[in-house]
Amino acid sequence: MDIVKQLFGHIQENYRQKYAELLLVRSAAPIGGGCISKALKLETNRGAFFLKWNVQGPDDLFLREAESLAEFQKSKNDFITFPEPLLATAIGDLPGYLLTSFLDAGHGANEDENLGRGLAQLHQQTNSEYGFHHNNYCGATLQDNRFKTSWIKFYTENRIGYLLQLIRKSRGWDTKDEFVSTRFLSKVPDLLPQNTQPALIHGDLWSGNYMFTKQVPALIDPCVSYCDREFELGMMTMFGGFSSTVFEAYHEYDPLPDDWRKRNQIYQLYHILNHYYLFGGSYKNQALDILNKFQ
């Protein structure tokens, strides 16, 4: 409790410095559902805010998430919304935290349709290169977001190749596995489109990272980058949680290529490898099944 009081003191001071306004915390209620950090709903004299905080983890975890949320604001989306980042600090001697606007969970009209259309509109926010201004975190895994002009090179080097480097250091990856993965990477130029448009993606879009509000759906906990938009669908199709209506609405708003499902497992591979890196177990066999399929 002393940590929380200390945290509130820093939030009030940082808020005053940034916004030149006094912020008084009147109550704080725990919010469940977080996998990594603690979360609170703050009732203040400035309204309700969402606070996520932690004393462990990468020091820049919340700074990078705040950048992702700020990048979302460029979408000016008509169908979905995003938390507005207000304050973010590094994890150090004191807890790091992220303070955002608070989104009230609820249900509105045409939720799945709006989620699909909003995601398609988000992907229309483009960039000249693939990547992002800073590395960020997909779960607890650092992502290599260094910009590249080629999607093939970004996918093979910044996503699959980078994860394999991490796996070699911390998990089992023997000579046979190395042969299969190296051969797969050599095949990628024939498997993926050469000329795609770098699209702004959420980066970790599973059912726990979107929510319905009384107005429109919202995307939360992003680790954004500019990628082929189909890369987003890799995570979306891994564990379910998205109705067929979401995909139909997406396709109506901005049609996907007819053959996108042929590449879907290739894009799932990144998240399966990340799960193997984080959790081990049967994710390795799932990854090898995909690697072998596309030899």
Helices and strands as residue ranges (DSSP letters): H 2-19, E 25-30, E 38-44, E 47-54, H 61-72, G 73-75, E 85-88, E 96-101, H 111-122, E 136-138, E 141-143, H 151-153, I 154-161, H 162-170, H 175-191, E 199-201, G 207-209, E 210-212, E 217-219, E 225-227, H 230-236, H 244-253, H 260-279, H 283-293
